[in-house]
């Protein structure tokens, strides 16, 4: 198991959380995505190493940006 937390900017509502969760969950190996809307923290749990680039691309696809990890 591997867990990484990223800071995502631009999320303001439940729809934002759903969009990011949906896109990141599609990454192969991801087993859980937890989003904390007030802080912008997105915690990704996977059954192996997931590249930061894959997470950043998924977040961009949802319409947001990763500003830290």
Buried (B, 14 or more C-beta within 10 A) or exposed (E): EEEBEBBBEEBEEEEBBEBBBEBBEEBEEBEEBEBBBEEBBBEBBBEEEBEEEBBBBBBEBBEBEBEEE
